[in-house]
Amino acid sequence: MKILFLSDTHSQHRKLKNLPEADMVIHAGDVSKTGRDHEVEDFMRWFSALDYKYKVFIAGNHDFFFENETAKSIARFLNGNTFYLFNSTIEIEGLKIWG
């Protein structure tokens, strides 16, 4: 399985063009610059729309939005193959990922 790792995009995610092919993309934190709702919501729309079989992300120290949200409110942004890890583990095709 090919895995693409991203992190520290700090609200610059839309500038990423021609991302390499992979089966899974993992964003390892700091999706936003200041943690504001609109920054995180824009990232989530972009990330969920990426054409990868699996998408996994973890909030970073700048992503304050996630500190005050419930799992249910975050789930509204996630489609069937997009996963948010918060002190949790997921297993995908035998690969265990903790975030």
Secondary structure, DSSP 4 states (H G I P E B T S, - for coil): --EEEE---TT-GGG--SPPP-SEEEE-S---SS--HHHHHHHHHHHHHS--SEEEEE--TT-GGGGG--HHHHHTT--TTEEEESS-EEEETTEEEE-
